[in-house]
Amino acid sequence: MKATIPTAVVSALLLTCVYATREAAKKNKKAKLYVPQLDCDVKAAKILNPEFIAKCPPGCQDVKYRVYGTDIYASFSSICGAAIHSGTINKSGGKILVQKVAGQSGYRGSFSNGIRSLSLPRWRESFIVSEGKPKKGVQYPSTLEYASPKSTSGKGGSQRKEYQTTAVTPFLATHTATTTPKRLITTTSFVSTTPKPTVPTTITTTVTTQMTTVAAAKPQVAMHKVRDIGSSSYVHPAYSSVAAVASRQIQAAQGRTQNQAFKGTSSYASNRNAPRLNTGLQRHEPSATFRKPASNPANLAMETDLWKPGSSLFDTGLSSKEDVIPKPLAPTSQGNPNCKVDLSFLIDGSWSIGKRRFQIQKQFLRNVAEALDIGIAGPLMGIIQYGDDPSTEFNLKTYANTKDVKNAIEKILQKGGLSNVGRALSFVNKNFFEDSNGNRGGAPNIAVVLVDGWPTDKVEEASRLARESGINIFFVTIEGPDENEKQYVVEANFVDKAVCRTNGYYSITVPSWFTLHKVVQPLVKRVCDSDRLACSKTCLNSADIGFVIDGSSSVGTGNFRTVLQFVANISKEFEISDTDTRVGAVQYTYEQRLEFGFDKHTTKQDVLTAIKRINYWSGGTSTGAAINYAFDQLFSKSKPNKRKIMILITDGRSYDDVQGPATAAHQNGVIAYSVGIAWAAQDELEAIATDPDKEHSFFVDEFDSLYRFVPKIIQNICTEFNSQPRN
């Protein structure tokens, strides 16, 4: 006799289940609505979650919240600052979606939405920000997991901010590995939570062999995507699906020689462009010898996912025909990585050079390209030909290997005209080094000018503007004017006015076109010397440097003379002129005094003499008022394109506020360094400095140790100049 369940009981159970389901849905909905809060200074690198939604507060547009990059930001950036820069939110704050992505080889700075982002040569991790709307089917953490480094003591004993670890609230079980970085990936890491398309369960030998062939054809791609697969390997959760596909390809490649039956029946080798699914054949079960031993969780995940019951072609992660067909192998040479520079050659196409010497010039360029080893990981090269007017023969992104560059050079035709070098330099400055033309941002920009005799226009102003935009200019002058011909030169000493005047480093004089080949190696060596390019004593010099010197009673006469020697030692490192670096100085106590302005002295010797003649004042310490005064009297009169650098030296705590004046100076483009001695307040030094984390703030116990900071300050100024975006 069969037992029967009353209808009322069944109905009650159904109502209970429906009610419980609705209540659970309400709870889940409420849980999703909670969004973690961020502070303006939180950097993406401090948060371990690969993808999350958070809320930014108002006021994150302040210049102290540094941002690096455009659209894709280095993880060293303020998250909320990047969100404002990208236009995702405004200064009032709001919800944002943050996704971690791979590190970039270079980050380009730009000015957008009231925020100036900075350039960065490279960084290990990046992120992107978008509108804070959750993706369908994705559940985001309600609490964020922060990195928790040990508390470190800053200069002068101040404590750095310590990030505490907050446990992430668990959500989907299959999503645990994705939201917990730097842990071993579990079997479920590679299992998609989204429904997969229904396909026939029969898979032929042909399909299996296609996977094997793809993996064999592209082992270098797979090895790039999954690095060091082992028991202690770490695959970023954001790329787990890509890692799974690549790992399966490696597995198939390693196993293909162990299963000759699969290889022998492959029809793909004879017809790569037409892969087909023959659903009429019986499915082949994989041989045990074909499987890779699951010696670690990553391999176990791959094996379980690849051979789980009912698996199909779609389970492999290859979603299109293009993913299955092997891609051409990459070029064998990526260029010389020790010479990663962006080069423009300005070649003389004027009628005065003649056809024969124009061919010699082209051969010289081919020899240079050969010596440089052109490639995407090394130097890139473009050519502008000038005569009456300049024109681009090819830009940086046109050719990415030496062979193609040499072939392109051979096809260049002489255009004729005059030798208007100044016009050509203006053209390069305004048009050539653009992102759209292949400029890489982190690579130094170099313009090499070849001149037959002398220019027919002026070069000084065009060269100055180009140098101030960050372009390193080299001149190669062939058969220059002799004494009788100098009267015909439009601008006397045109080479000295065009290049960085550093003992002839940026200029090469060749007596005859027939000896031009001898300077190939010397020129290549110079343009590839990245340290010299980044820190040359003149090409970093497009700056107005203002020293703000504490003359209060606590300093004393003897120590004040030591401070002046420190100021002189820094000034010596720069090529000082009206078109290069200019130096000014302010002394302050309760009051302020302009010792000399930027336009007062135009030679290095005059500046050093003026520093020596500064008389000690004595009095109180009002540092905030001094910063305001320096901006009004010095930096407000700085030239366009000049970097504004303030170096403030003090020995005690200020009687007035320094935070407000310092912030105003930063927002107006002043790069500030603070140097504190003895009783200087560490918190004030960090407030004055543009970026204390990048060693813009220094502290020393005694005046006699000031000299130790000179090399570090010079190095920082050089590095920042090389990474600043060009105007």
N, C-alpha and C positions, 0 to 999 in steps of 0.2 A: 504494500500500500504506500503510495507516494505521499510525503508530507506536503501540506499546502501552507503557504504564507498568506495571511490575510491581506487584502488590498489596502486596508488602512495603514498597516505596518509599512508596506512598500512605499506608500505615498509619504508617510512620515519620514522615512529614511531619505527619500529623494529630496524632500523639502529641507531636511537637515544638511544634506550635501550641498545643495544650491546656496543655502544661507552661509555655510562655512566658506564656500568658494568666493562668494561676494565679499565677505568680511576679509578674507585673505587678500583679495584684489585691492580692497580699500587700504589695507595696511601697506601693501607694496606701493600703491600709488602715493600714499602719504610719505613713505620712506624715500621715494624718488624725488620728492619736492625739496628735500633738505640739500642745500648747496653750501659747501665749506667756504669760509671767508679767507681771503689772502691779505697780507700786508703789502704795502707798495714796494718794500725793499726785498721781497722774497724772490729769489732767482730760481729758474727752472731746474737747475742742477741740484738744488736742495730737496726737491720732491722726487720720490722714487716712482710714483705712479706713472705709467707710460701714457695714459689718457685719462683726463678728468675734467669735470665742470666745476668752476669756482667763481666766486664773486669778488670783484676788485672794489676798494673803497674810493671815495673822491680824492683828488689831489695828487694822483700818481704821475702827473706830468712834470714834476720837479726835476731839475737837471741832475740832481744827485742820484736819481734812480737810473743808472746807466743802461743803455740798450745797444746791442751790437748786431748789425745786419739789417736787411730789408726783406720783408715777406717771410723769409726763413731766418730765424734768430738763433745766435749762439746761446747755449743753455746758461752761460754766465750772465745773461741779461735779466733785468727785472721783468717778470711776467706781465704785470699790469702796465708797465711802461711800454713794452712791446705791443700790448693790446691797443693802447692809445695811438702809437706810431702807425700801426697797421690800419687804423680806422674802425676796428671792431667795436670799441667803446670810445666815449669821450672823457673829458676830465671829471665828469660826474660819477664815473665808475659804472659797474654793471656786471652781468654774468658773461663768462667766456668759456669756450671749449679749448682745451690745450692738448696737443698731441705731440709726443716726442718723436723725432725722426733722426736720421743718421747725421753725423758730423759732416761739415762742409770743408772744402779746401780753401775757401775764402768767403768773407762776409763783407758786403758792400754797404757802407754807411750812406745815409740820406737824411734830408729834412722833410718831415711829414707830420701834419696835424699838430704842429707846435713842438715837436720833439726832434732833436738832432741825434740820430743813431750814428754810431761809430763803426769804422771798418775794423776787421780782424783777419789776419792771414789764414788762420785755421782754428778749429775747435773740435773736441771729441764728440760732442753731442749737440743737437739742434732741437728746436721746437717751432710749431706753427700755432697761431691762434685764430679762432673763428667765432662766429656768433654762438652764444651759449645755449644752443638747442640740442637736446639729446638725440642721438641717432636711434632709429627704430630697431628694437630688439637688443639694444646695448644698455646695460645697467652700470651706472657710475658710482664710485665710492662716495660715501657720505662723510668720511674723514680721510685726510691725506696722510700718507706715510712720508715722513721727513728723514733725510740723512741726519746722523747724529754724531758728528765729529767731536773729539774732545775739546774742551774749552781751551783756547789758546790765549796767551797774553800778548797784547800788542806792544808797540814801541812805547816806552815810558811807563809800562806797567798797566796800561788800560786793558780792560777785559773785552774781548770780542763777543758778539752775540752767539749764544749756544742754541742749536736746534735740537729739540727733544723729539724722540721717536714716538709717534702716535700709531697705535695698531689700526690697521685697515679693517673696517667692518666687512666680514665675508658676505659675498653675494652668490652668484651662480657658481655651483661646484666646479663646473668645467671651465670656469674663468679664473680660478684661484691662481694658477701659475702665471697667468697674464698680468695680474695685478700685484704680484709679489716678485719684484726684480731680484736678480742675483741669487736665485735658488735653483736647484735642479729641476728640470722640466719634467712633469709627470706624464703618464701615458695619455691622459685626457687633454694635455696641452694642445694637441694638434687636431682634436675632434671639433668640428664646426658645430655651433649651436643652431645654425640656420638650416632649414630643410634643404635637402639636395634633390636635384631633378631625377625623375624616374627614368631609368634607361634599361635596356635588355640586360639580363644577368649573364648572358653568354659573351665571353670575351675570347677572341681567337688568338692563336699564336702570333699573328701579325701585329696585333696591338702590343703584346708583351715585348716583342722584339723592337718595336718603335721606341719604347721607353729606354731599352738598352742602348740603342743606337744614338739617341739624343744625349744620354749621359756620357757616352764615349766621345761624342763629337764636341761636347762643351764641358770637359772636366774643370777647366780653369774658371768657368762661370760659377759652377757649383761650389768649388773650393772658396771662391770669393764670398759667397753668400753665407756659408756655414764654416766658421773658423774654429779649428782645433776641437773637433767633436770628440769628447772624452768625458771621463767621470767628473772632472772639475770644470768642464766648459760652461760658458754662459752665452746663451742666445737671447738677445733682447726680446722681451715679450711682444713688442710691437711688430717684430718681424718673424714671429714664430711660424706663421703659415708659409712664408717664403723659405724659411730655413727647412721646414719639413719637406717641401718640394725638392729643394736642392739636395738635401740629404738622401732622398730616395733616388735621385739621379746618380749620386755617387755610389750608392749601394748597388744599383743596377749595373753600373760600369764595372764595379769590382767583381760582380757575380757572373758577368756575361761569359767569361771563359770557362766557368764551371758547369755550364749547361749548354752543351753544343747542340742539343736537340732544338732548343729555342732559336739558336743562331742559324742552324741549317735550314729551318723552314721559313726564315724571314723573307717576306716579299718586299719589305720596305727598302732594302738596299738597292733594289733594281728600279724602284719607282718612288723616290723621296717626295716628289711633289704631289703625290696622290694617295695619302694615307686613307685606308678604308676600314670600316668595321664590318666583318662578315658574320652576321648574327645567325647564319644557318649552320655553322660548325659547332661541334660540341666543345664546351669549355674545358681547357686544360688546367688541371690542378698543379700548382707550383711544386717543384721538386724540393726536397729538404736540403739538398746540397746547394741550392740557389740562395738560400736565406743567409743573411749576415748575422753572426752570433750577437745576441743582445747583451753586450758586456756592460752597458751603462743605460741609464734611463732614456737618454736621447735616442739610442739605437732601438731600445724596446718600443718607444713610441712610434718610431718609423715602421718597425716590423709589424706591430699590432695594427696600425692604421692601414698599411699597404695590403695586408693579407686578411683583413677581417672579412667575415662571411658577407657575400653579396657585394663585394667591392666592384667598382667599375672604373672606366677611364676617367670619369669626373672626379673620383676620389683622389686622384694623383695631384690635383691642384692645377693641372694644365687645362685652361678653359677655352682655348681656341686653337685653330690649325696653325697659326703663327707661332704659338708656344711650343708646338711639337717639332716643327721644321727647324733644323740646326741653323744658327746664324753664322755668318762668316767669321773666321778667327780675327782677333784684334791684331794691329800691326805689331811686329816683333819689337820695334824700338818706340818708346814713349818719349824720347828726347833725353837730354842731359839734365837729371834732377838737381844737379849742383849749380845750374845756371837758369833758374826759373825767372826769366825777365820778359817783359813785353817791349819789343824793339820796333822802332820806325826808322827806316833809312830814307833820308832826303837826298835824292840823287840829282846831279846837275844835268839838265837837258838843254842848256842854252846853246846857241849857235857857236859861241866862242870855243866850245870844247872840241868840236869836230867829230866826225864819224868814227875815226880810228880810236880816239881816246874815250869815246862813249862806249865802244866795245870793251876796252880795257877796264872801264868802270864796272861794266856788267860782269866781267870775269872775276873781278875783285869781290863783288857781291856773292857770286856763286861760291867762291873760296871761303868767304865768311860763313855762309850758310852751312857749308860742309863742316867747318871747324866748330860751329855752334852746336850741331846735332839738334835740329828742330824737332819738337814734339810737344804733345799736350801736357806732359809732366815736366817739360824743360822750357827752353826759350821758344817764343813765338815771334814771327817776323812779318812785317808789312813794309811796303815801299810807296813813297810819294815822289813823283817827278816834278821838279819845278822849272819854270822858265819865266815867262811873263806872269803866269798864274800857276798855282800848284794843282795837281790832281792825283788822286789815289790810284796806283796801279793794282794793288791788292792789299787787303787789310789783315789783321791778326788772325781772324778765324777762317780765312779763305783756304789756307793750306796748313796741314798739321804734320808734315814730314819734310825732310831735307830734299828728297827727290822731286817732289811737286814744286817746292819753292824754286829750285834750280831751273826746272823747266819753264816756270812762269817768268823768271828773270830773263831767260833767253829770248822770250817773245816780246819784251818791252821795246817799243820804237821811240826814237828821239823826237821830242816835240818842238825844240827850238825856242827862240825868244831870248830875253835877258836873264840875268842871274838874281832874281828877286828872292833872296834868302829870308829876309824879314817877313815878307808876305807868306812864305812857306811855313815859317815857324808859327805864325799866328794861326794858320790853317790847321797845323798839327795840334796846337793847344785847344782849339775850339771844336775840332771835328774828329780827330783820329782816335784818341784814347777814350772811346765811349764803350759802354757795355755791349751795345748792339754791334760793335765792330770787333768784339772778342776780348776787350780789356778784362783782365781777371781780378782786378782790385788789389789782391794781396801781393801781386808781382810788381817790382819796380818798373816804372815807365821810363823809357830811354829813347832819345832822338839823336841819331848820328847824322850829321850834316856833312856831305862831301861838296867841296867848293873848288872850282877851277879858277885860280887867280884870286878874285875878291868879289863880294856881293855888289850888285848895282843899286841896292837900297839899304836903309838903315836896319840894324839888327838889335840894338841895345834894348829898346822898349819891349819888342816882341819876345826877346830871350828872357827878360826879367819876368814878364807875366807867365811865360811857360815854366820857368824855374819855380815861381811862387805857386804854381798849380801842381808841383810835385814831379815835374819832368826833368830828368837828368840829361843835360845837353852835352854832346861830344862834337867837336869840330875836327874834320880831317881836311886840311888845306893843301892842295896840290899845286905846285908851281906858283906860290904866292908872289905878291908884288915885290920887286926889288926896289932899291932906293930911288931910281929914276921914275918908277911907276907909282909910287906911293902918293904922288900928287893927284892921281886920278881916282884914288880910293874915296868912296862917298863918306865913310866913317872910319877915322883913324883908329888903329888898335881894335878893329872890329872883333877879333877873336877873344881878346881879354874882356870885352864888354858882353860877349855872348855866353861864355862858359863860366863854370865855377873856377875861380882863380886859385887853384891849389897846386902850385909848383908844376904847372903844365900837365897835370894828370888828365884833364878833360880836353886837351887839344894835342893834335899830332900834326906836325908839318912834314910834308913829303916833297923833296926837291924836284922830282920828275915823275910823270905818270908811269914811266917804265920801271920805277922802283916801288910802285904802290903795293905790289904783292908782298913786300917785306914787312908791312905793318899789319897783316892779317892776324897773326898770333898775338902781338901786343894789344891790338884793339879788342879782340875776343877776351883776353885775360882781364882787361879793365871793365868791360861791360858785364862780365860775369862775377865780379867782386862785389857781392851783395852787401858785405859789411861796409865797404868803402862807399857804396852808393847810398846806403841808409844813413851813414854818419859822416859824410864828407863835411869839411869845415865850412863849406859855403852852400851846398845844395840843401842843407837843412836850415839855411839861414833866412828864409823868408819870414822873419819874425821881428816884432817889436818887444824887447825884453825890458820890463820895468822892475827895478829893485826897490823894495819898500823896507827901509832900514830903521830899526829901533835905536833911537838916540837918547833913551831915558837914563836917569841918574844911576840906576842899578848896573848899567853896562860898564861904565868907567872908561877913561881915556885910552888905556892900554888895550883893553878888549875891543874898543871901537875900531882901533887901527887894525886889529886882527880881522874884524868883520869886513873892513874895506879891502883887505888883501884877498879875502874869500870872494868878494864881488869882482875884483880884478881878475882872479884866476878863472872864474867862469867866463868873463867877457873875452879873455884871451883866446878862447876856443872858437870864436866866431869871426868870420870875415865881415868886418864892419864897414858899411858904406851906405849911401842913401838908397841904393837899389838892393842891398843885401840886408844884413841884420842892423837894426838901430837899437841903441841903448839909452835908457833914461833912469833917473834915480830920484827918490823922495825920501827925506828923513822926517821922522815924527817923534813927538813926545805927547804932551797934551795938545800941542799944535802940530801943524804940518808945514813942510818947506820943500818946494821944488828945487832940487839941486841942479838938475839940467834935464831938458826935454829930449824927445827922440830926434828932433831936427837940429839940435844944437851942435853935435859933433859928428863928422862924417868919415873919420879915419880911426883905426884902432888905437893909434898912439894918442890921439886927442882924447878919446874916451878914457883910457888908462890914466892920463894926466888929470883929467877932471875928477875921477874917482879919488885919486890921491889927495886932491885939494879940498875934499869935503871936511868941514870942521864939525867937531863933536858939539852937540847942542846941550843935552842934559835937561831932565824934567820928568814928567809923569809918563804913563803908558796908555794911550787911547788908540788901540789897534783898529777898531771898527771904523772910527773917523778917518784913519789913515788910508784904509782900503777905499772908502768913498772918494777921498781926495785924489788918490792915485788914478782911479778910473776917470774922474773929471779932468784932471790935468795931464794925464799921459794917454790912457787907452782910448779915450773918446776922440783923440786926434790921430789914432793909428790909421795907416793906409789900407785901402781895400786889398783883400787877398793876403794881408799880413796876419800871421798868427800872433795873438796877444798873449804873452807869457808874463806872469807876475811871480817874482820870487821874494817872499816876505821873510825877514830875519828878526826874531824877537827873543828876549831873555826872561820874560815874565808874563803874568796874567794881566789881561787888559782891564781897564776900569770901565769900559763900555762894552756893548754887545758886538760880537763879531759875526754871529750867524747870519743876520739879515744882510749886512753889507757884502759878505762873502757870497751868499746865494745870488744876490743881484749881479755881482761881477761874473759869476759862472754863467748866469742866464744871458749875459751880454757877450759871451764868447771868450772870456778871459780864462786861460788855463793857469791855475794857481798852484804854486809850490810853497809849503811852509817849512821853515827851518827853526827849530826851537833849541835854546841853550839853557842849561842850568835850571832856573825856576819857571820856565815856560810851561803853560798848561796844556796837557795832551789833548783834552777835549776841544780846546780852541784851535790847536794846530790841525786837527782832523776836520773841523768845521771850515777852516780857511782853505784847505787843500781840495782841489777838484775831485780827486779820487784817492783817498788814503790807501786803499787796497792795492793800488798800482805804485806805491811808494812815491806819492806826491808830498808826503809828510815825513819829516826827519827830526830826530831828537838826539842831542849829544849832551853829556854832562858838563863839558868844559869847552871854552872858546878855542883852545889850541887844537882841538880835534876836528874843527870845521872842514879842514882841507880834505878829509876823507870822503866828503859828500860830493866833491866836484865831479869825479868821473861818473858817479851814478846819476846825477842830475843831467849831465850832458847826454848820457846814454838814453835816458828816458825821453828827453826832448827829441833826440834823433829818431827813436822808435816811433813815437807818436806822430812825428811829421810824416814818416813813411807810410803810416796806416790811415792818415786823415783823408777823407774823400776830397777830390778836387772840386773847386767851385766852377 
